[in-house]
Amino acid sequence: MLEIALNNITKNFGFKNILKGASFEVMSGERIALVGRNGSGKSTILKLIADEERPNEGAVSIRRGATVGMLEQIPALLNTDVTVRQVLMEPFSDLFAVERRLRELEGQMSRSDADIDRLMRSYAHQQGVFETMGGYEVEERLGRITTGFGLTELLDRPFNVLSGGQKTIVTLAKTLLGEPDILLLDEPTNHLDVRTLEWFEGFLAKYRGTALIVSHDRYFLDKVATKTVMLEGGACRTFQGNYSWSVKERERQLMIEFEQYKNQQKKIDAMKAQIRRYRDWARQSDNEDLYRKAKELEKRLERIEMLDRPEVDKKQLPIHFSGGRTGRDALKCSGVILSAGELPLLRGVDFTLLFRERACLLGDNGTGKTTLLRAAMGLHALDAGEIKLAPSAKIGYIPQEIRFRDDKMALLDAFRDEYVCTEGQGRSILAKYGFLGESVFKRVSALSGGEKVLLKLAILVQREINFLILDEPTNHIDIDTREILEESLLDFNATILFVSHDRYFIRKLANRILSIQDGEVRSFSGDYDTFRAKS
């Protein structure tokens, strides 16, 4: 059954065309991966389907009677007294109204003057409605979702005191509890640890409704997507497969299209050359027949439907880190004990990170990964033990939340604040990272998460670095940029310690896994797949 249809959609924001003739269809039960570069219109499509935006041209059709649930990227601020449990119960408001009606009918039936027959009929009807709406399954659904997302201990906490990540997870859980026919998920894997991601993948695989998913997590998309829609130049390409298969198929199709384009160009050039020859010969011999042939060939040329040149080149960014040796032991932890305030995190941490190792620090949310990275750089005090950095270590650090000295500074000034150069040199470097023209004068507080990552990378690349410490470096950046970063890090001839929940990124980069389990750090030599086989 056809669930969603986008037909020749055009959407403009000011003078900027986001979507130009975008079309695709979604059948019931499909799980669609919606992929494309940042700014290509992915979130706009979700908002069009949710009726939060209207197209300038074209039509969006939704199956009559289908319910739509959309994950809000930035959770709304709620009443200060609202608890997590109350937020999660919002999808059941109609059900609770039926339940209240049942209690009212029970009270009326207990009266001596009650019309029992009429009340029993009404009660039976309401009870049937309650059962049809899943009233007897609410607690089971709530328990399954809250356990899967690790929210059980947060149920009685005020929603507004949660961290941004926790609010996003609660909002995602609320969206899933509503069991809408159509799920619209915009970056649902942000803030989920690996364990929760794996549970969520299993949940979506069994979900009986339809899902459209915007995500930069390639591993996740490979697991859950049954169809992939790629946004390119405001239009859509649809592929009947998961992300990795679709990328290969897209490359195959582009090569065919490029060959067709080249062959057409050769044909056109040959026709133009023949037209010139006919005209030259006609002038030389004053031959009307040759003039006529030239005009006939020109008309044939005008009737040819010109093929656009396919875009086969990938986005390029000059991300090339450099740095010398640090000595054999880049980082050594001995008997490290760490806590966050009153909360104990890690105890007895012992490991040595060797030069040129690329180690991924894994663990559930809240187990102390970021705290250990900060302690390694002297930014968080140890309760006990010792952390030694190689004396010649030159650290490049990308934190989870990127901040600059002054949020009111212009982007160009923030860059020059950390790398001394002329304005012209700074603008030339920043242009290579996509910061063109007047965009270099945007305040850093107005930058998106992806733009902040790019600015930080542009700064680090200018320095000599032999030890990279990265805390969720792929958050907020699109798939093309992730792939460029991966290749750059693989070429980096020094040491990397990183935290990530992006399993595709981990599989590509890590040659050692440091896993936090029960407050201890366990070391596994080898890549992510080896770790998964052993753990």
C-alpha positions as MATLAB code, in Angstrom:
seq = 'MLEIALNNITKNFGFKNILKGASFEVMSGERIALVGRNGSGKSTILKLIADEERPNEGAVSIRRGATVGMLEQIPALLNTDVTVRQVLMEPFSDLFAVERRLRELEGQMSRSDADIDRLMRSYAHQQGVFETMGGYEVEERLGRITTGFGLTELLDRPFNVLSGGQKTIVTLAKTLLGEPDILLLDEPTNHLDVRTLEWFEGFLAKYRGTALIVSHDRYFLDKVATKTVMLEGGACRTFQGNYSWSVKERERQLMIEFEQYKNQQKKIDAMKAQIRRYRDWARQSDNEDLYRKAKELEKRLERIEMLDRPEVDKKQLPIHFSGGRTGRDALKCSGVILSAGELPLLRGVDFTLLFRERACLLGDNGTGKTTLLRAAMGLHALDAGEIKLAPSAKIGYIPQEIRFRDDKMALLDAFRDEYVCTEGQGRSILAKYGFLGESVFKRVSALSGGEKVLLKLAILVQREINFLILDEPTNHIDIDTREILEESLLDFNATILFVSHDRYFIRKLANRILSIQDGEVRSFSGDYDTFRAKS';
ca = [
       0.000    0.000    0.000;
       1.238    3.486   -0.853;
       1.927    5.329    2.396;
       3.669    8.546    1.256;
       4.188   10.175   -2.135;
       6.238   13.270   -2.931;
       5.537   14.494   -6.434;
       7.831   17.056   -8.103;
       8.417   19.057   -4.909;
      10.050   22.496   -5.046;
      10.900   24.222   -1.766;
      12.610   27.585   -1.431;
      13.877   29.439    1.613;
      14.308   33.041    0.511;
      16.341   32.982   -2.690;
      17.811   29.560   -1.936;
      16.322   26.506   -3.676;
      16.512   23.513   -1.328;
      14.380   21.056   -3.291;
      13.932   21.166   -7.077;
      11.585   18.555   -8.506;
      12.081   16.044   -5.659;
       9.940   12.908   -6.044;
       9.775    9.495   -4.360;
       7.250    7.023   -2.963;
       7.119    5.069    0.303;
       5.172    1.830    0.682;
       3.713    0.536    3.953;
       6.278   -1.143    6.194;
       9.323    0.261    4.402;
      12.215    1.754    6.363;
      13.691    4.538    4.251;
      17.187    5.943    4.734;
      17.131    9.588    3.647;
      20.740   10.639    3.030;
      22.597   13.614    1.605;
      25.036   16.358    2.530;
      24.231   18.861    5.261;
      21.833   21.426    3.834;
      20.580   19.145    1.041;
      16.976   19.197    2.336;
      16.644   15.995    4.391;
      15.038   17.632    7.439;
      12.907   19.786    5.123;
      11.395   16.643    3.565;
      10.483   15.295    7.012;
       8.822   18.616    7.886;
       6.887   18.594    4.600;
       5.560   15.096    5.382;
       4.698   16.172    8.949;
       2.871   19.225    7.505;
       5.170   21.590    9.385;
       6.265   23.092    6.044;
       4.435   23.574    2.740;
       6.017   23.100   -0.699;
       6.270   26.028   -3.119;
       5.352   23.640   -5.927;
       4.330   19.993   -6.144;
       2.323   17.828   -3.770;
       2.880   15.685   -0.679;
       0.343   12.870   -0.221;
      -0.140   10.764    2.927;
      -2.373    7.687    3.141;
      -5.770    8.719    4.499;
      -6.056    7.979    8.206;
      -2.315    7.370    8.703;
      -0.893    8.745   11.947;
       2.475   10.523   11.805;
       5.011   10.795   14.629;
       8.090   12.989   14.277;
      11.174   13.083   16.482;
      11.910   16.698   17.333;
      15.606   17.440   16.836;
      15.577   20.043   19.644;
      13.178   18.988   22.438;
      10.810   21.709   23.620;
      11.101   23.230   27.099;
       8.177   21.955   29.157;
       6.458   22.991   32.378;
       8.970   22.741   35.236;
       6.815   20.192   37.114;
       6.540   17.712   34.229;
       8.370   14.454   34.913;
       9.912   12.069   32.407;
       7.099    9.582   33.076;
       4.478   12.232   32.248;
       6.274   13.100   29.002;
       6.355    9.428   28.025;
       2.650    9.051   28.795;
       1.605   11.906   26.452;
       0.875    9.568   23.489;
      -1.743    7.781   25.644;
      -3.864   10.856   26.486;
      -6.856    9.608   24.419;
      -6.527    6.170   25.998;
      -6.507    7.642   29.508;
      -9.668    9.600   28.657;
     -11.380    6.276   27.843;
     -10.043    4.821   31.104;
     -11.468    7.766   33.061;
     -14.830    7.174   31.368;
     -14.714    3.517   32.494;
     -14.091    4.614   36.089;
     -17.019    7.045   35.839;
     -19.317    4.293   34.577;
     -18.184    1.998   37.402;
     -19.094    4.728   39.899;
     -22.508    5.231   38.299;
     -23.249    1.473   38.348;
     -22.655    1.357   42.093;
     -25.590    3.713   42.735;
     -28.917    2.167   43.797;
     -30.964    4.031   41.182;
     -28.642    3.165   38.272;
     -29.937    1.996   34.880;
     -27.709   -1.081   34.932;
     -28.574   -2.386   31.458;
     -27.791    0.934   29.769;
     -24.602    1.455   31.798;
     -23.408   -2.105   31.109;
     -23.863   -1.602   27.365;
     -21.950    1.674   27.539;
     -19.285    0.059   29.718;
     -18.850   -2.868   27.297;
     -18.463   -0.445   24.399;
     -15.874    1.668   26.222;
     -14.023   -1.461   27.352;
     -13.836   -2.614   23.713;
     -12.455    0.785   22.693;
      -9.923    0.600   25.543;
      -8.778   -2.865   24.438;
      -8.602   -1.879   20.744;
      -6.434    1.126   21.648;
      -4.003   -1.185   23.461;
      -4.966   -0.174   26.980;
      -3.854   -3.461   28.516;
      -0.432   -3.223   26.850;
       0.612    0.259   28.038;
       2.747   -0.838   30.980;
       4.441   -3.567   28.918;
       5.217   -1.078   26.106;
       6.481    1.509   28.583;
       8.702   -1.047   30.324;
      10.150   -2.331   27.036;
      10.974    1.156   25.705;
      12.321    2.612   28.956;
      14.516   -0.436   29.565;
      15.808   -0.405   25.991;
      16.743    3.281   26.182;
      18.037    3.066   29.760;
      15.434    5.503   31.120;
      14.092    3.461   34.047;
      15.969    5.455   36.698;
      14.936    8.809   35.163;
      11.154    8.283   35.183;
      10.437   10.447   38.238;
      12.941   13.197   37.416;
      11.771   16.577   36.014;
      12.201   16.600   32.241;
      13.748   20.083   32.193;
      16.696   19.148   34.436;
      17.900   16.465   32.013;
      20.886   16.989   29.747;
      20.286   17.761   26.079;
      21.160   14.181   25.166;
      18.808   12.723   27.768;
      15.965   14.970   26.560;
      16.511   13.763   23.009;
      16.372   10.111   24.116;
      13.182   10.725   26.145;
      11.595   12.485   23.159;
      12.560    9.577   20.891;
      11.070    7.104   23.382;
       7.848    9.149   23.524;
       7.611    9.143   19.711;
       8.030    5.344   19.590;
       5.521    4.740   22.386;
       2.843    6.400   20.271;
       3.347    3.662   17.635;
       2.412    5.965   14.718;
       1.851    4.488   11.271;
       4.631    6.725    9.940;
       7.776    7.433   11.987;
       9.860   10.457   10.966;
      13.243   10.249   12.697;
      15.745   13.081   12.327;
      19.143   11.938   13.624;
      17.652    9.435   16.102;
      21.029    7.852   16.956;
      22.574   11.019   18.398;
      23.421   10.467   22.085;
      22.810    6.686   21.946;
      25.615    4.422   23.130;
      26.468    1.211   21.242;
      24.379   -1.063   23.477;
      21.303    1.145   23.079;
      21.918    1.482   19.339;
      21.869   -2.294   18.931;
      18.610   -2.543   20.897;
      17.086    0.266   18.796;
      18.101   -1.477   15.562;
      16.263   -4.603   16.685;
      13.215   -2.550   17.656;
      13.014   -0.826   14.257;
      13.518   -4.112   12.407;
      10.304   -5.421   14.028;
       8.370   -2.137   13.891;
       5.077   -2.724   12.101;
       4.776    0.804   10.742;
       6.733    2.806    8.164;
       9.873    4.783    9.031;
      11.799    7.582    7.304;
      15.210    7.999    8.886;
      17.694   10.847    8.491;
      21.040    9.731    9.885;
      24.771    9.991    9.222;
      25.339    6.649   11.011;
      26.157    4.333    8.095;
      26.300    1.154   10.203;
      22.838    1.902   11.627;
      21.410    2.614    8.164;
      22.862   -0.628    6.816;
      21.121   -2.530    9.623;
      17.655   -0.964    9.410;
      17.039    0.518    5.933;
      15.155   -1.437    3.283;
      15.318    1.423    0.767;
      17.586    4.459    0.353;
      16.688    7.888   -1.010;
      19.686   10.092   -1.849;
      19.244   13.866   -2.123;
      21.486   15.440   -4.757;
      21.073   18.900   -6.228;
      17.538   19.241   -4.889;
      16.342   16.007   -6.539;
      16.023   12.407   -5.314;
      17.555    9.109   -6.398;
      15.834    6.000   -5.033;
      17.613    2.670   -4.474;
      16.039   -0.622   -3.375;
      18.586   -1.528   -0.711;
      20.503   -0.380    2.357;
      23.036    2.443    2.436;
      26.237    0.583    1.453;
      24.567   -1.238   -1.441;
      23.003    2.027   -2.626;
      26.358    3.838   -2.637;
      27.855    1.152   -4.891;
      24.801    1.162   -7.144;
      24.869    4.979   -7.348;
      28.530    4.899   -8.392;
      27.715    2.270  -11.055;
      24.817    4.349  -12.389;
      26.898    7.538  -12.384;
      29.626    5.862  -14.422;
      27.019    4.686  -16.965;
      25.509    8.184  -17.089;
      28.961    9.734  -17.482;
      29.727    7.416  -20.404;
      26.377    8.302  -21.978;
      27.143   12.001  -21.484;
      30.604   11.639  -23.069;
      29.183    9.703  -26.025;
      26.501   12.340  -26.562;
      29.116   15.108  -26.413;
      31.170   13.277  -29.061;
      28.071   12.950  -31.253;
      27.223   16.652  -30.796;
      30.796   17.730  -31.564;
      30.769   15.556  -34.697;
      27.450   17.053  -35.843;
      28.695   20.614  -35.239;
      31.860   19.860  -37.209;
      29.777   18.442  -40.078;
      27.553   21.546  -40.069;
      30.672   23.762  -40.340;
      31.977   21.644  -43.228;
      28.651   21.804  -45.106;
      28.594   25.609  -44.730;
      32.245   25.966  -45.833;
      31.636   23.759  -48.856;
      28.396   25.612  -49.671;
      30.161   28.995  -49.599;
      33.008   27.725  -51.751;
      30.726   26.175  -54.386;
      27.623   28.376  -53.938;
      25.637   25.135  -53.479;
      22.107   25.550  -52.020;
      21.824   21.795  -51.459;
      24.747   21.915  -49.023;
      23.158   24.892  -47.198;
      19.956   22.844  -46.889;
      21.852   19.860  -45.445;
      23.528   22.140  -42.908;
      20.121   23.504  -41.801;
      18.618   20.003  -41.557;
      21.521   18.888  -39.387;
      21.096   21.995  -37.169;
      17.413   21.122  -36.650;
      18.359   17.559  -35.691;
      20.873   18.990  -33.215;
      18.223   21.261  -31.672;
      15.900   18.268  -31.138;
      18.485   16.322  -29.127;
      17.637   16.192  -25.405;
      20.875   17.342  -23.802;
      22.173   15.232  -20.913;
      23.521   17.043  -17.863;
      27.081   16.247  -16.887;
      26.855   13.859  -13.888;
      28.559   14.994  -10.694;
      31.070   12.204  -10.093;
      33.578   14.109   -7.968;
      33.330   13.813   -4.192;
      33.572   16.753   -1.804;
      37.214   17.485   -1.006;
      38.578   18.968    2.218;
      42.273   19.566    3.011;
      42.283   17.540    6.254;
      45.899   16.409    6.525;
      47.386   16.151   10.012;
      51.137   16.164   10.563;
      53.443   15.566   13.500;
      56.576   13.755   14.636;
      57.170   10.887   17.045;
      56.232   10.845   20.721;
      58.429    7.931   21.729;
      57.181    4.366   22.212;
      54.700    5.089   25.054;
      52.352    7.904   24.015;
      50.135    7.590   27.133;
      50.387    5.497   30.281;
      47.674    5.063   32.956;
      48.664    3.455   36.254;
      46.130    2.700   38.999;
      43.852    5.556   37.915;
      40.710    6.185   39.962;
      38.234    8.783   38.671;
      34.938   10.199   39.846;
      32.598   13.028   38.876;
      31.685   14.815   42.104;
      30.184   12.168   44.385;
      29.730    9.705   41.521;
      32.495    7.061   41.208;
      33.338    6.282   37.579;
      36.581    4.349   37.086;
      38.876    2.406   39.370;
      42.286    0.812   38.929;
      42.706    1.839   35.285;
      45.947    0.431   33.851;
      46.910    0.575   30.179;
      49.638    1.917   27.923;
      48.842    3.464   24.549;
      51.691    2.998   22.091;
      52.846    5.354   19.343;
      50.769    4.927   16.148;
      47.982    3.020   17.897;
      44.449    4.113   17.062;
      42.472    3.202   20.178;
      38.717    3.563   20.553;
      37.383    4.045   24.096;
      33.993    2.302   24.294;
      31.385    2.233   27.034;
      27.770    3.010   27.856;
      26.711    6.612   28.422;
      27.814    7.886   31.809;
      30.639    5.367   32.340;
      33.413    7.994   32.270;
      34.760    8.040   28.706;
      34.894   11.834   28.361;
      36.171   12.185   31.919;
      39.097    9.838   31.159;
      39.982   11.811   28.001;
      39.936   15.069   29.949;
      42.035   13.531   32.740;
      44.621   12.437   30.150;
      45.048   16.102   29.201;
      45.129   17.334   32.798;
      41.646   18.881   32.579;
      40.093   16.638   35.260;
      41.669   15.781   38.603;
      42.502   12.162   39.481;
      41.271   10.658   42.736;
      44.299    8.356   42.708;
      46.910    6.904   40.371;
      48.943    8.524   37.623;
      48.605    9.421   33.942;
      51.803   10.081   31.987;
      51.898   11.672   28.560;
      55.018   11.342   26.412;
      57.152   14.491   27.003;
      57.146   15.260   23.278;
      53.371   14.786   22.884;
      51.653   17.572   20.944;
      47.939   17.098   21.458;
      45.117   18.017   19.117;
      41.763   17.798   20.893;
      38.217   17.845   19.523;
      35.737   17.847   22.431;
      32.142   16.684   22.257;
      30.902   20.231   22.828;
      33.128   22.592   20.820;
      33.556   26.049   22.319;
      35.705   29.035   21.443;
      37.176   31.742   23.652;
      34.393   34.185   22.849;
      31.095   33.114   21.249;
      30.566   36.655   19.943;
      33.690   36.468   17.793;
      33.375   36.187   14.032;
      34.362   32.835   12.547;
      37.440   34.393   10.894;
      38.517   36.026   14.177;
      38.076   32.726   16.072;
      40.328   31.029   13.506;
      43.008   33.748   13.715;
      42.725   33.707   17.516;
      44.159   30.169   17.460;
      46.319   30.390   14.319;
      48.299   33.560   13.663;
      47.908   34.706   10.054;
      46.765   37.651    7.958;
      43.085   38.142    7.154;
      43.729   37.164    3.542;
      45.551   33.976    4.543;
      42.782   33.091    6.995;
      40.030   33.588    4.418;
      41.964   31.523    1.869;
      42.309   28.590    4.314;
      38.695   28.793    5.509;
      37.391   28.854    1.930;
      38.823   25.340    1.460;
      36.551   24.181    4.289;
      33.441   25.685    2.718;
      33.459   29.031    4.555;
      33.132   31.361    1.580;
      32.571   35.087    1.170;
      30.662   36.809    3.946;
      30.140   33.528    5.864;
      33.535   34.070    7.562;
      31.942   36.954    9.502;
      29.233   34.789   11.117;
      29.446   34.666   14.895;
      30.694   31.321   16.162;
      27.596   31.123   18.389;
      25.496   30.982   15.190;
      27.448   28.081   13.646;
      25.840   24.658   13.330;
      27.427   21.671   15.066;
      28.920   20.523   11.752;
      30.361   23.973   11.001;
      32.018   24.075   14.441;
      33.646   20.689   13.776;
      34.967   21.920   10.409;
      36.316   25.127   11.976;
      38.057   23.121   14.706;
      39.558   20.779   12.098;
      40.771   23.765   10.050;
      42.583   25.068   13.155;
      44.132   21.719   14.139;
      45.424   21.030   10.627;
      47.585   24.185   10.835;
      49.441   22.812   13.874;
      52.065   20.120   14.311;
      50.258   17.340   16.160;
      51.440   13.842   17.065;
      48.610   12.793   19.377;
      44.929   13.272   18.520;
      42.305   12.981   21.268;
      38.811   12.980   19.778;
      35.489   12.889   21.644;
      32.680   11.918   19.256;
      34.361   13.672   16.283;
      31.750   12.523   13.740;
      28.799   14.092   15.563;
      27.044   16.664   13.348;
      29.106   16.079   10.177;
      27.642   14.556    7.032;
      28.678   11.222    5.531;
      30.981   12.729    2.875;
      32.913   14.666    5.535;
      33.090   11.571    7.762;
      34.680    9.601    4.932;
      37.231   12.360    4.270;
      38.050   12.491    7.991;
      38.427    8.698    8.123;
      40.938    8.688    5.274;
      42.881   11.556    6.851;
      43.073    9.770   10.196;
      44.179    6.534    8.533;
      47.013    8.514    6.913;
      47.947   10.163   10.244;
      51.338    8.736   11.163;
      50.961    9.096   14.931;
      48.660    8.206   17.854;
      44.884    8.538   18.185;
      42.665    8.014   21.239;
      39.005    8.524   20.451;
      35.483    8.044   21.764;
      32.789    7.207   19.229;
      29.453    5.450   18.916;
      29.760    5.412   15.112;
      30.498    1.731   14.529;
      31.289    2.241   10.845;
      33.896    4.847   11.860;
      35.247    2.568   14.618;
      35.551   -0.427   12.261;
      37.432    1.669    9.718;
      39.833    3.350   12.148;
      40.467    1.434   15.375;
      43.271   -1.108   15.734;
      42.708   -1.373   19.504;
      39.615   -1.244   21.716;
      39.561    0.028   25.308;
      36.224   -1.074   26.755;
      34.821    0.353   29.988;
      32.965   -2.395   31.853;
      31.901   -2.254   35.509;
      34.192    0.691   36.233;
      37.262   -0.960   34.730;
      39.013   -0.485   31.368;
      39.677   -3.716   29.489;
      42.025   -3.723   26.524;
      41.448   -5.684   23.302;
      44.062   -5.783   20.532;
      42.659   -5.717   17.026;
      39.722   -4.065   15.293;
      36.085   -3.644   16.299;
      34.914   -6.925   14.743;
      37.593   -8.842   16.697;
      36.437   -7.112   19.891;
      32.785   -7.997   19.197;
      33.724  -11.637   18.613;
      35.613  -11.801   21.938;
      33.250   -9.793   24.127;
];
